[in-house]
Amino acid sequence: EALVGNFGSAHRRTYTALGEPVILASRYEALAASLRQPIVIGETCAAELGEHNLTLLGSHPIRGRTQPVKLYAPQQCGAQ
């Protein structure tokens, strides 16, 4: 679960998203850049898609996690 909305004091509010999914998405975004992929998805999303038309990019460590995660890219993006 993630929280989305206005956070902060009455004098200084900001609209943002907070939570583990937001942090994980940020980590995936950084890995996508280092892997030179415009899109990466994790195992849960890949399983929902049935892993069709996906290229496995391997297992990658994620800061704050004890186990590495498997990342996938759509085949049209292709691993380089």
Summary of the structure (lengths in Angstrom):
residues: 80
radius of gyration: 15.4
end to end distance: 33.3
largest distance: 49.2
contacts: 181
relative contact order: 0.18
helix: 28%
strand: 32%
